[in-house]
Amino acid sequence: MAADEGSEQRQGILTAGLAWALAMLLGPAGPELRRWQRASLLYQQASHGSSTNIFLTKVEGYPGPVALLFELRMPDGESSSGERRIVVGAVVDASLFTPLGLSAKGAASACLLALHPRMCRFAVKVDAKEAEGRKQEVAYFTGHSRRAAATRATSSKAATGMLGFGGTSTTPRMELDAACATMTLRRAVKGDMFHSGPLVCLPEFDSYAPIQCRVLDWEVWGLGGEAAVALQQEARAREERFVEQRKHVDRAQFAEDWENSPDRAILGFATGGVTGREVARFSKAEEATLDRNRVERT
């Protein structure tokens, strides 16, 4: 198990004990979810930072499901039991995370997780719509590109936070704000693809009122194993090579294009038939002489 390498003293949300419990909790959900033993940490806010660009750099291109774990703190005075730390999470496909922002469709492996103080899993509903193949959205990512920002500004159905899970794009069951500082939890939302239930399994939170919690840390773990990590690294290497190729300028081709370009003819006409390359070799005195000769010819 990946969490075994750091044992219980590993700094982070996913400890060895929690990873073992999640492997038991998610085992029946699908073969890819039984790979927690080879799970890899893709992103951690505490060590990588809360920037959306950094998050995308770490997660984008991962070919497989990922588990997002959030460590939260309840507002002051909300918990009568004295327990103020909450851990919730979600399992979705990593293809959701692109600069443009997307909505992930329902899948058998997707689920919401309540992990602390009690553990509970909210799976995707199996209803007539899903049986017919018309799956609804289970997760939302707003993205950070100009196109995504324009969509949020012009669409009344666009998500307002950075990440959302379950519910709808405007009212998710779990919603992380754009600053990655606050998460809103809801027990149930009309039209939700997941089974309803309290994400905070405490008696005082048995109502349907939304709960706003402060984000202490959050992590993204890849569940595709070593093969998925290798594919992500290959994709990154191809993108870097493409960027470097775009930066390289073929000077020979550039010179040939210049000789055949209309700009060269215009420049030659303006300088009395002298090309721009020849003008560059003239000194100030030679340019003055050229001007006098042009005046005499006219």
C-alpha positions, -999 to +999 in steps of 0.1 A: +000+000+000+013+034-009+004+049+024+025+021+041+057+038+029+051+067+054+031+046+079+007+064+103+032+092+109+030+104+073+018+140+071-014+141+052-050+130+051-046+094+037-028+074+064-022+037+062-052+029+084-075+051+063-062+037+031-069+001+043-104+011+054-111+027+021-099-003+002-125-024+021-152+003+016-146+008-021-136-027-031-170-038-046-173-006-066-151-017-094-117-033-102-099+001-106-109+011-070-091-019-056-058-005-065-054+016-034-023-004-026-006+013-056-023+047-052-001+077-059-004+112-045-009+136-074-017+168-055-017+180-019-027+216-011-004+218+020+028+211+000+019+222-035-003+253-028-039+262-035-034+276-070-057+263-097-028+263-121-007+241-099-036+217-093-042+213-130-004+208-136-004+179-112-036+162-121-043+170-158-037+141-182-040+114-156-058+085-174-080+070-147-101+075-116-089+097-088-099+101-051-102+136-037-100+138+001-108+170+020-100+177+056-124+202+070-131+221+102-166+228+114-177+263+123-173+273+160-202+261+182-217+238+156-207+204+171-221+195+205-200+163+207-167+182+206-157+167+173-148+195+148-126+177+123-143+163+092-129+142+064-150+138+032-141+129-003-152+118-038-141+094-065-144+106-101-125+103-134-095+126-138-107+136-174-128+161-156-099+184-149-090+205-179-084+243-182-118+246-199-137+229-171-160+200-177-189+180-162-182+143-155-210+119-164-222+092-141-202+060-137-204+030-115-171+038-099-181+074-089-191+080-053-192+105-025-174+096+008-179+105+044-147+093+062-145+110+096-158+108+123-178+080+107-174+063+073-201+061+047-202+057+010-228+073-013-229+055-046-244+064-079-281+057-082-292+029-106-324+041-121-342+040-154-322+069-169-289+054-162-300+020-175-309+037-208-275+053-210-286+089-203-262+095-174-263+127-154-234+148-142-217+137-110-189+163-107-181+198-119-149+217-125-151+253-135-116+256-150-095+288-153-093+296-190-108+327-205-134+306-222-144+290-189-146+325-172-168+337-201-191+307-197-195+314-159-203+351-166-229+344-193-246+312-181-270+310-153-263+273-149-226+276-145-209+265-113-198+292-089-171+273-070-140+256-082-151+220-077-185+205-071-197+169-066-232+155-069-263+176-071-264+201-099-239+226-113-255+254-093-262+235-062-237+206-057-238+182-027-201+191-020-189+225-033-153+239-029-152+276-034-129+294-059-104+303-031-102+267-019-109+280+016-145+269+022-165+238+014-203+236+015-219+202+023-255+194+016-274+163+027-296+161-004-302+180-036-330+176-060-318+158-092-287+144-074-271+114-091-259+100-057-279+085-029-288+111-003-275+111+033-256+132+057-220+138+047-212+147+083-224+117+103-232+134+136-266+137+153-265+176+153-262+176+115-292+154+107-311+183+091-311+194+055-295+228+061-262+232+042-230+232+063-200+255+055-167+243+067-132+257+066-107+237+044-076+226+063-061+205+035-071+184+006-054+157-015-058+140-049-048+104-051-046+085-084-062+050-084-049+038-118-017+023-105+018+027-119+007+023-155-015+054-153+013+075-138+036+064-166+010+074-192+006+108-176+044+114-176+046+104-213+018+129-221+036+156-203+069+148-221+051+150-255+036+184-246+069+198-235+085+187-268+057+203-287+062+236-268+099+235-274+094+229-311+070+259-313+097+281-297+124+271-323+127+294-353+139+280-386+161+309-397+167+295-432+129+291-438+123+326-423+148+342-447+132+324-477+098+335-466+111+371-463+125+371-498+091+361-512+069+382-489+051+414-500+066+433-471+100+431-487+087+446-519+070+474-500+102+481-481+122+481-513+098+506-529+100+529-499+139+529-499+143+534-537+148+498-546+171+490-517+161+460-496+158+460-459+189+438-455+210+463-474+196+492-455+207+475-422+243+477-434+243+514-441+258+539-416+242+572-408+264+590-433+255+564-461+218+569-454+222+606-458+240+602-491+213+578-503+187+604-495+206+631-515+209+608-545+172+601-544+164+638-544+186+644-574+170+616-594+136+632-588 
